[in-house]
Amino acid sequence: MRKFAELPIISFLDWAKALSNQLRLAISQRLLKTGSAVLILAMLSGAMLTSCATDPKVVASPQVLLQGLRLSPNSQPGNLGDARILLHNFSNIPMTFIAMRGEFKLAGQSAAPISLDFSLEIPAESPENVPAKLMLSPAALVYLNASQPIPYTLEGTITTIRPNRTFKFFYEGQLNPTPGIAGAWR
């Protein structure tokens, strides 16, 4: 009886390759004898061509979030805030966005309405910045002047013409003061 230590050491991958080679040889010899090789080759070729076909077009809901907000130095109620809204196209086709309607809230309170008309083609699976002027409410200015992190939500609809659809969006995030820049959040 042989001891365990005397057995040849072979890795699992080497064993799997050897077994695969033996099976491949046995199958090819059997197919050549039966004449089915042409049929099997045709089926494999068809399967490979099918697997190389293009992906179906997938139209997914875009994501909308606030990437940054900046106030003018004399932030009075009714002032405009310069916002950078990030619009992310998660579809595997390019989409042309034309309008965004909704509401921007800070800490659950209405901060500004969103009403934007634009024409922006965003490539498949890509984000783009949309500049926006937001008419900020007095409650929003109170939160923003505190220079503390603030939870926010964006909710509304976005319209596309290619494809012709309207999507709902909802996003919850947090605005943090930008270090060293007064009146700016990200």
C-alpha positions in Angstrom: 0.0 0.0 0.0 1.3 3.4 -1.0 1.6 6.2 1.5 -0.3 9.4 1.0 2.9 11.5 0.7 4.1 9.3 -2.2 1.1 10.0 -4.5 1.8 12.5 -7.3 0.5 16.0 -6.5 -1.7 17.5 -9.1 -3.7 20.7 -8.9 -7.5 20.7 -9.4 -7.0 22.8 -12.6 -4.5 20.3 -14.1 -6.9 17.5 -13.3 -9.9 19.3 -14.9 -7.8 20.0 -18.0 -6.8 16.4 -18.3 -10.4 15.2 -17.9 -11.6 17.8 -20.4 -9.1 16.7 -23.0 -10.0 13.1 -22.5 -13.7 13.8 -22.9 -13.1 16.0 -26.0 -11.1 13.3 -27.6 -13.8 10.6 -26.9 -16.6 12.9 -28.2 -14.8 13.8 -31.4 -13.9 10.2 -32.2 -17.6 9.2 -31.6 -18.9 12.0 -33.8 -16.6 11.2 -36.6 -17.7 7.6 -36.6 -21.4 8.5 -36.6 -21.2 11.4 -39.2 -23.0 13.8 -36.8 -20.0 16.2 -36.7 -21.5 18.5 -39.4 -24.8 18.8 -37.5 -23.1 19.5 -34.2 -20.7 22.1 -35.9 -23.7 23.8 -37.5 -25.5 24.0 -34.1 -22.5 25.4 -32.3 -22.0 28.0 -35.1 -25.6 29.1 -34.8 -25.3 29.3 -31.0 -22.2 31.5 -31.3 -23.8 33.8 -33.8 -26.9 34.2 -31.6 -24.7 35.1 -28.6 -23.0 37.8 -30.6 -26.3 39.5 -31.5 -26.8 43.1 -30.3 -28.3 43.8 -26.9 -32.0 44.8 -26.9 -32.7 48.5 -26.4 -33.3 49.1 -22.7 -34.9 52.4 -21.7 -34.4 52.9 -17.9 -35.6 55.7 -15.7 -33.0 58.5 -15.4 -31.7 59.7 -12.1 -31.7 63.3 -11.1 -29.7 64.7 -8.2 -28.3 68.0 -7.0 -24.6 68.2 -7.5 -24.1 71.7 -6.2 -25.8 74.9 -5.2 -24.4 78.4 -4.8 -26.1 81.6 -3.5 -25.3 85.2 -4.4 -23.6 87.1 -1.6 -26.7 89.1 -0.7 -29.0 86.1 -0.2 -32.4 87.6 0.2 -35.8 85.8 -0.1 -36.6 85.3 -3.7 -33.0 85.3 -4.8 -31.8 82.9 -7.4 -29.6 80.1 -6.5 -27.2 78.7 -9.1 -27.7 74.9 -9.1 -25.9 72.1 -10.9 -28.4 69.3 -11.4 -26.8 65.9 -12.5 -29.0 64.0 -14.9 -27.9 60.4 -15.4 -29.1 58.3 -18.4 -29.1 54.7 -17.3 -30.5 53.4 -20.6 -28.3 51.6 -23.1 -29.4 54.1 -25.9 -28.8 57.8 -26.1 -31.8 59.9 -25.0 -32.8 63.5 -25.7 -34.1 65.3 -22.6 -36.3 68.4 -23.1 -38.0 69.4 -19.8 -37.8 68.9 -16.0 -40.6 69.8 -13.6 -40.6 69.2 -9.9 -39.8 70.4 -6.4 -36.6 70.9 -4.5 -37.0 70.5 -0.7 -34.6 71.2 2.2 -35.2 69.3 5.4 -38.7 68.4 4.2 -39.7 72.0 3.5 -40.3 73.4 0.1 -37.2 75.3 -1.0 -37.8 76.0 -4.7 -39.9 74.8 -7.7 -38.1 73.3 -10.6 -39.2 74.2 -14.1 -36.6 73.8 -16.8 -36.9 73.6 -20.5 -33.8 72.5 -22.4 -32.6 70.2 -25.2 -29.9 67.9 -24.1 -28.8 64.6 -25.7 -27.1 62.3 -23.2 -25.2 59.3 -24.5 -26.1 55.8 -23.2 -25.2 55.1 -19.6 -23.7 58.6 -19.0 -24.4 61.6 -16.8 -24.5 65.3 -17.7 -24.8 68.5 -15.7 -27.8 70.7 -16.2 -27.3 74.3 -15.0 -30.4 75.8 -13.3 -31.5 78.9 -11.6 -33.7 78.2 -8.6 -36.0 80.8 -6.9 -35.3 80.0 -3.3 -37.9 80.4 -0.6 -37.3 82.2 2.7 -37.3 78.9 4.6 -34.6 77.6 2.2 -32.4 80.6 3.0 -32.7 80.0 6.7 -31.4 76.5 6.3 -28.7 77.5 3.9 -27.4 80.4 6.0 -26.9 78.0 8.9 -23.9 76.5 7.0 -24.8 73.0 8.3 -25.3 69.7 6.4 -28.9 69.7 5.2 -31.0 66.7 3.9 -32.7 67.4 0.6 -35.1 65.8 -1.9 -35.7 66.3 -5.6 -39.0 65.0 -6.9 -40.8 65.5 -10.2 -40.9 64.4 -13.8 -38.5 64.6 -16.7 -39.5 64.5 -20.4 -37.7 63.0 -23.4 -38.4 63.2 -27.1 -36.1 60.4 -28.1 -37.7 58.1 -26.9 -41.0 60.0 -26.4 -41.6 59.4 -22.7 -42.1 61.1 -19.3 -40.3 59.6 -16.3 -40.9 60.3 -12.6 -37.9 60.9 -10.4 -37.2 61.0 -6.7 -33.9 61.5 -5.0 -32.9 62.0 -1.3 -29.5 63.3 -0.5 -27.6 65.7 1.7 -26.0 69.0 0.9 -22.8 69.9 2.7 -21.2 73.3 2.9 -18.2 73.6 0.5 -15.1 74.2 2.6 -13.6 77.6 2.1 -16.4 78.9 -0.2 -19.1 80.9 1.5 -22.7 80.3 0.2 -21.8 77.1 -1.6 -23.0 73.5 -1.0 -22.3 70.2 -2.7 
